[in-house]
Amino acid sequence: QLVESGGASVQAGGSLRLSCVASGDTIGRYCMGWFRQIPDKEREGVAGIESDGSTSYADSVKGRFTVSQDSAKNTVTLEMNRLKPEDTGMYYCAARYGTCGSLYASQFGGWGQGTQVTVS
């Protein structure tokens, strides 16, 4: 089970830190991905972190977002800086057994309820 938190309403240029806490299994066995979705659009991959710590990002967030994990706390964090209005959306974390691949949402599971980020 994955539970996201940390979403809020912020002004453009601001920062947020999202957290995803996992229970029932250890995140170290999975690729952990962050996704975002806006109404009437498909869920898109934002960032992923492999079990070995290597990371991948969507081009739109490279240099602004950082994904990290704390295996001891079974938690994945998404640090978001220099936020833009187009970063607005519901953010979800999910897991994929094995590698992150290309962060296709259809290849991930264990979706949490999401946390809303609004940038104005």
Salt bridges, closest charged atoms under 4 A:
ASP25 OD1 - ARG29 NH1 3.16
GLU44 OE2 - ARG36 NE 2.72
ASP59 OD1 - LYS62 NZ 3.12
GLU79 OE1 - ARG17 NE 2.86
ASP87 OD1 - ARG36 NH1 2.93
ASP87 OD2 - ARG64 NH1 2.73
